Amino acid sequence: MIPVESESSTKNGIKIVYVAKENLLAFLTEKKEQGFDTLLMITGVDYRDHLEVLYHLLSSKTNERLIVKTKTNEEVESVTSLWKGANWHEREAWDLLGIKFLNHPNLTRILLPEGWVGHPLRKDYPMDKKQYVNLADDGKDRVSFEKSEGY
Amino acid sequence: MEDKIVEVNFGPQHPSTHGVLRIKVKLDGEIIVDAQPVIGYLHRNAEKLSEMGGYPKGMIYMDRLDYVAALNMELGYVMSVEQLMDVQVPERALWIRMMMVELNRIASHLIWLGTHGLDMGMLTPFFYCFSEREKILRIFDEITGSRLLYNYFAVGGVYSDITPKSVEMIKEWYGNFYKRLEEIQSIFAKSYIYVQRTKNVGKLSAEDVLSYGITGPMQRASGMKRDVRKDNPYLFYDKINFDVPTRGEGDVYARFLVRIEEMRQSASIVNQVVGKIPQGDFYNKKYSKPMLVRLKATGESYVPTESPKGEFGVHLIGDGSSIPYRVRIRSPSFANLSSIPTMLKGYKIADLTASVSSIDPVFGEVDR
């Protein structure tokens, strides 16, 4: 049994557990063996002084739901070895929140173009600064703060 | 001729990508060796935008996620907000919501069926499906005042009551729907070409479905009987009789059959609900609109709902102010689309459009 740091629940009764960052992969492996076979999503929250990573788990046999949270500064272990679907969710979390997933096969931006400056869902992201994508013929688009021929 | 892997770009501007999807396909002759989807062409960051205004203001961004099933998207958000703030909703409003989302599910499946037919080279069913969908949109126009993006569900109820005329319209539509659907189904199922092109194509096993987190009709076509409406009943789905159709094959044809059967079930739900809507208020009179914008909330909530594409839910985190601290959208199409590499590998390039359109991706929701 991997120890749980603290427990709470959402307003409609879904259990939330906090797990230490080092134990995360072992904890999720254990939960998967216990029947939480579906990974619904991976996401994160920026709390200014630290980041939190959330894993929504669902058991397809007992309909139980579980939200696993872990506190981190920037890095966390990837769970692509457990669920194939984690690949895109982790890429999205990296793209929008800047959470680095260690041992991820292809940790590149997924929604924003490569070369984008900053991570939009961070609370300190400058919303008034525009970035323009300049399409290139060789497929490697450039992102810059000047409009030139971009969008 | 020497053996050579050719890389082909499919999309982003292509009629059968249902939006702006790009797939980098590696071909060995006709056989797909590798397929990597590229998304993000319709990205607006609805999550960040929703974190910039009050709770009720997030609704308009939810409309624009899955724009062919806007009411299903609104439902996920509005239920999450109500759970977070402990807002009570009158029964009449809940029944109206249920009727509306089921109608919208049929409209969404019809638009899928029509465009799926186009992808398979059939023009006729497109017109049949769109004329049926038009009848549903006219009902929506009568009740909500808009045809595509409704902004109809409000925190604490719905914006306007259903009219006697709209009930008449629904009854008239229901009377013909089964016959029309039978007709549309037979156009597909009696076409030798369609059946040959979809059977044993784009197969996904139950293990793959679990591993990718696929939900909705795609999951049910792979032999798993999962439906949030049955498993975690919300609204009044536990008081209504309906079946969850499943197929075991996991190919494109199975998905087609599952969606057709789902439309029949949804029509039956609509018919049952129309007879059960009680009298009373259609919104909670305790909360006026200006007051809702100022409502504060703490804590978290996540309410799973069954959208036409799969499990949809919004994870809300409040920090005690009237603006949500974090809005996280679980979009089913995003997870479903990530299975493309497994789904296409080993099949021929001609099967690509059939497989991709069977996912029913809507890019407002994938890219958010």
Interface residues (C-beta under 8 A of the other chain):
Chain A: T10 K11 N12 I14 I16 D37 T38 L39 L40 M41 T43 V45 L54 H56 S60 N63 R65 I67 W83 K84 G85 N87 W88 H89 E92 L96 R109 I110 L111 L112 P113 P120 L121 Y125 M127
Chain B: I39 G40 H43 N45 E47 K48 M52 Q83 L84 D86 D208 L210 S211 Y212 G213 I214 T215 M224 R226 D231 N232 G299 E300 S301 Y302 V303 P304 E311 G313 H315 I317 Y325 R326 R328 R330 F334 A335 S338 S339 T342 D367 R368
